[in-house]
Amino acid sequence: MKKTKLNGLICGVGLCLCSSGAGAASVIFTGTEASTGESYSYLGVVYPLPGATLETGWFAIAVADYLTYSYNTAVNGQSATVKVHAPGFSSGLGYRFKYDTQILELSLKAGVQNFQHTPNINTSDPQGNRYKLSPGVYWQQQITPQWTASVRAAYDIGPRSYWSQAKLAFTPHWRWQAGPVLTAAGGVNYRSRKVGGFVQVNLGHGISIAPELGLSFKPDQPLRAYGGLALSALF
């Protein structure tokens, strides 16, 4: 379920920015998402560089995050479940283009993730401090005044993990929007697919809240529910 931000986290709040008054100087965002055996939490900030806004131009981004996941492996011929905790930090630059009804955003971040395993055994999974370079991309298309489609993706060079998401949003009123969301993520020893739905509510004063619920699919494991909550604020 890794969201390397990631991993282009400005992409993760792209719709919030466009619908909450993107003339503000900066945005701070935080959130968490979890299902059985995995979770991801993050806190970040996006700051437009001189001459730019949150809608177009260059921006700086910094993100602190905390990833957990588990997978099954064999130790001395015996099956074992490995639990992984991976706090991290990354920062970088991005550029956002806006043309007519489309938005394209490209970003590149550098950082480090510390992978801690329980039990502490040697596997092919990343272990200890792993430095990463994370390119990200976000694309958004305004289909009608009420319907918006978006796709975002990122990859962590170093840990060798990826995260991607497709979303369709219906906005009957400027204060809220809702729709389906599909997510695919994975790494060396794990893979996750999610199908869910989200509701985003703009509370005013540049503050947005977005709960998400759905189902998580992992190889050779039973179907599980997942839930998430994201917050963002313009300042």
N, C-alpha and C positions, 0 to 999 in steps of 0.2 A: 504494500500500500504506500510505497514510498512516494512522497511528494517532495522531490528534491527542489528545491526552490531556490519551490521550488519549483534552482528549478524554475525561474521566471515567475516569482510570486506576484509581481505586478500583474501578470496575466490572470492570476487567480482572483483578483479583485477588479478586473477590467470593466465588467458591467456595472459594478458599484460606482466606479469613478464616473462613468458616462451618465449615470442616472442620478447622481447626488450633487452635481454642481462642480465640474472639473476645473473651475477657475481657481479653486483653493490652492494654497502653496504646496502642501504635501499630504501624504496619507500614511496612517499607521494601521496595521492590520494584524489580527491574531485569530487563532482558531485551533480546533482539535477534531480528530476523527478517529473512531475506534470500532473494532469488532473483536471477536474472540481470537486471541493470539497475536494481535497487531494493533498499533496505534501510531498516530502522527500528530504532533502539536508544534505550533510555530508562532513567532512574533517577529514582525518586520516593519520596515519603514521605506517609503519611496519618496525621493526628493528630486523634483525637476531642477535641472541645471540652469544657469542664467540664460535668459532668452527663450526658455521652453515652458510649457505648461504640462499638466497631467494628461492633456489630450494629444499633444504633439511635441516632438523634439526629444532631446537627450534627458535621461534621468539616471540618478544613482539609486542603488537598492542595497539594503543590508538585511539579513535574515538570521535569526537564531532558531534552531529547531531541535526536536527530540523524537527519534524514531524507535519503535520497538517492533519486533516480529519474531516468529519462531518457525522452525522447520525440523523435519525428522531426518536422522542420519544413522549410520552404523558405527559403533565403537567396540573394537575387539569382537566383532561378530554379533554384537548385541544392538538392538534398536534403541536409539536415544533421541530425546527431543532437546534441541538446542534453542535457548532463548537469547535474543540479541537486543542490547540497548545501545543506541547510537546518538548521543548529543552532538550537535554540530553548529557551525557558523560559516556564513559565506557573504560576500559582498561583490558588487560589480557595477556595470553600466548597461544601459539599454537605450533603444531608440524606438519611438512610436510614430508611425505614419497614419494619417487619416485622410481618406479620399472618398468624397461623396458618401456612400452608404457602407464603406468598408474601413476596417482598421487592421493594420499589420504592426506587430511589435516583435522586435528581436532583442535578446539580452544575452549577456555573458557574465557569469560570476565565478569567482575563485574562492575556495574555502577549505575547511578540514572537517572530517567526521570521525569521531572516536567510537569504534566498534568493540563492545564488551560482550563476551560470550559466557553463558552459564549452561552446562559445565565448560570450563576453560580447556577446550580440546582443539587440536589442529584440524581445520577443514579448509575447503576451497573458498569459503566465505571470507569477505574482508575482515581483518582483525587489527586492533590497535588504531593508531591515527592513520587515516587515509586522506591524502590531499586530493582535491577534486577540482575539475574545471567543468562548469555546467552551462552549456548553451541551451537557450530556450526560445520558443516561438509561440506567438499567439495570433490568431486570425479571427475576425468577427465580421459578420455580414448582417446588415439590417434588411430583412426580407420584406417586411411591411412595417408600418408604424408600431404595430403591436408585437410582431414576431422577430426574434433575433437568434441567429445560429452562431456558435463559436466553437473553435477547436484550439487546444493548447497542448504543448508537449515539451519535455525537457529530458536531458540525458546527463548523468554524472560520469565524466571520464575519470577514472581512478577506481571508485567503488564498483563501476560497471552496472549502474542501475538506471532505470527509466521510469517516466511517469507521463501519461497522456490522458486527455479528457475531451469529450464532445458534449455539448450542452445546447438545448433548445429552450429558449425563454419566451414566455407569453407575458406581456406587460399591459394589462387593461387599465392601469392607473399608475402615475409616476411614483406612488408610494410603495407599490409592491409588484413582484413578478414571480412566476412559478414555471416549472417544466421538468422534463426528464433529463437525466445526466448519466453518461456512460464513462467509466474509468478503467484504464488498464495500467498496471504497474508491475515491476519485477526487478530482480537482481540475480546474483550468482546462484543462490539456493532457494529463491522463493518467487512466486508469481501470484498475482491477484487480479481478479476481474470483478467489477461492481456495476450493478444496475440499480438506479435509484431515482429519487425526485427531490427537488429543492424548492424552498420558498424564500424569497428575499424581501425584507421589509425595510424601507427607508424611513427612519424615525424622525428625520428632519435634522437641521443643524449639521449636515454632513455625516451623520451616523447611520450605519446600515448593519442589520443582523440577518443571518441566513442559515436556518437549520436545514439539514439534509438527512434523509432516511432511505434505506434500500437493502439489497441483498448482495452478499459477497460470495464469490466462487473461487475456490482454490483447489488445485489438483489433488485427488485422492483424499479429500476432506469433505465433510457434510456441508450443506448449504447453511450460511450464517447470515444473520442480520447485522447491519452496521449503522452507525449514526454519527453525525458531525454537526458542528456549530462554528460559524465564522462571523467575525465582527470586523468592521472597518470604520475609521473616522478620519475626516478631512480636517486639517488644521493649517 
